Each structure stands twice: as structure tokens, then as C-alpha cells.
Amino acid sequence: MKVLRGAAMLVLLMAPAAAVAQEGPHVNLVPEIQHKSPEEKAQDAVRDKAYRDSLRKIPDAKAPNDPWGDVRSNEAVPAKPKTATTKSKKSGQAAN
């Protein structure tokens, strides 16, 4: 008898859990596509044309202004060959 009561309790407790699991959140993964009206398409075309015209009015970029350009040379400085360094002998004076 205790087994039947336990089984009945499990069935009664499982019913609401199953109903909640089936319901779940409703998420639309594919949003509806919104089409533009002919007036909106015409306005977009006018905006795009104005944007392209404004881009044509921008002057070409000049070379960057380099105030140190006269000081530096354009030629690459050749690397000095590495030579073996010799240790200097210690003198009686401390280096500061």
C-alpha cells in the first residue's frame, strides 16, 4: 500500500513539472524581415547620392607635414660591424 501511495505522489508531483518544461520561454530566433516602402527607398537613394557627392568634394590627402624632415637624411645609415669588446682594467677611481 505504501508503494502505491509513493507512486501516486510521484505522478502528482511530475505533472506540474512536465507542464512547465513544455511551456518554456518563447524566443523568436528569426526576426521578421521589414521591407521599405517606395518613399523610404527614394529617400535612401537621395541620401546615398548626397553622401557620394560630399566624398568627391574632399581633397586628396597631401604628404604628412614632417618638421624634422630637413634634419634627417633619407639615406639609410649602414650598421656598424660588431667588434669584440675588451674589458677595461679597473682603475683606482670609482665611476659615478
Salt bridges, closest charged atoms under 4 A:
ASP44 OD2 - LYS36 NZ 2.53
ASP44 OD1 - ARG47 NH1 2.74
ASP53 OD2 - LYS49 NZ 3.33
ASP53 OD1 - ARG56 NH1 2.87
ASP66 OD1 - ARG72 NH2 3.20
